[in-house]
Amino acid sequence: MKIYTKTGDAGDTGLFGGGRVSKDHPRVQAYGSVDELNASLGMARAVEPMPRIDEVLVGVQRDLFSLGALLATPDPDKVREHLEKARIGDARIADLERAIDDGESELEPLRAFILPGGTVKAATLHLARTICRRAERDVIAMSRTDPLPPVVLIYLNRLSDLLFVLARVAARRAGAAEVTW
């Protein structure tokens, strides 16, 4: 199978489960942002390995592949099937919240805004957090015309919080001081 199909040469793309839309369609923007987020997490894992953080990120990357497939699927019945197969639901949200709580237990409480940075690992996690926020905005825009299960937005919202905490944990574990605003 060749990587190039030439089917998108005119500016449209095929959706998972059938149909075609313009490559600037809100649905494509949403799953493209989730894909970019996934790639940024791959970068975060590749720099300055930190096993406990990276294990959390691998699970998140798998979730994001599932969310991308869900976003690329216009059929609501298939969306429900994808969610069930991917096991993205209340239990997965609780997993993210536990990871946030575990990370926060290592940190001093925030008393001021902090500037993104610290170490390469922390900076890549801060960048991933901002990409996550954009993906969330893109998914909200898409959901205005193509409703989605609420868990999708909850997951992305919780994930951006997790990425912020993991960035702070990565900096702390490396001995880097936080720079306040």
HUJOUR-V670373 format. One record per backbone hydrogen bond with DSSP energy under -1.0 kcal/mol. NH is the residue of the N-H (numbers start at 0). CO is the residue of the C=O. E is the energy in kcal/mol with one decimal. If there is no record, write none. Layout:
BEGIN
NH	CO	E
NH	CO	E
END
This chain:
BEGIN
8	5	-1.1
10	7	-2.1
12	20	-2.9
14	18	-2.9
15	71	-1.7
17	14	-2.0
20	12	-2.2
22	10	-2.8
24	21	-1.9
28	24	-2.5
29	25	-2.3
30	26	-2.4
31	27	-2.2
32	28	-2.1
33	29	-1.8
34	30	-1.9
35	31	-2.4
36	32	-2.3
37	33	-2.2
38	34	-2.4
39	35	-2.3
40	36	-1.9
41	37	-1.7
42	38	-1.9
43	39	-2.2
44	40	-2.2
45	41	-1.7
46	42	-1.5
53	49	-3.1
54	50	-2.3
55	51	-1.3
56	52	-2.1
57	53	-2.2
58	54	-1.5
59	55	-1.9
60	56	-2.8
61	57	-2.0
62	58	-2.1
63	59	-2.7
64	60	-1.9
65	61	-1.8
66	62	-2.7
67	63	-2.6
68	64	-2.1
69	65	-2.3
70	66	-2.8
71	67	-1.6
72	69	-1.5
78	74	-1.9
79	75	-2.0
80	76	-1.9
81	77	-2.6
82	78	-2.4
83	79	-2.2
84	80	-2.6
85	81	-2.7
86	82	-1.1
87	82	-1.6
92	88	-2.2
93	89	-2.4
94	90	-1.8
95	91	-2.0
96	92	-2.3
97	93	-2.4
98	94	-2.2
99	95	-2.3
100	96	-2.6
101	97	-2.8
102	98	-2.3
103	99	-2.8
104	100	-1.6
105	102	-1.5
106	103	-1.2
114	178	-3.3
122	118	-2.9
123	119	-2.4
124	120	-1.9
125	121	-2.3
126	122	-2.4
127	123	-2.4
128	124	-2.0
129	125	-1.8
130	126	-2.1
131	127	-2.6
132	128	-2.1
133	129	-1.9
134	130	-2.8
135	131	-2.4
136	132	-2.1
137	133	-2.8
138	134	-2.6
139	135	-2.3
140	136	-2.4
141	137	-2.3
142	138	-2.5
144	141	-1.5
145	141	-2.3
151	148	-1.8
153	149	-2.1
154	150	-2.7
155	151	-2.0
156	152	-2.4
157	153	-2.7
158	154	-2.7
159	155	-2.0
160	156	-1.3
161	157	-2.3
162	158	-2.8
163	159	-1.8
164	160	-2.2
165	161	-3.0
166	162	-2.0
167	163	-1.9
168	164	-2.6
169	165	-2.8
170	166	-2.0
171	167	-2.5
172	168	-3.0
173	169	-1.4
174	171	-1.5
175	170	-2.7
180	112	-2.4
END
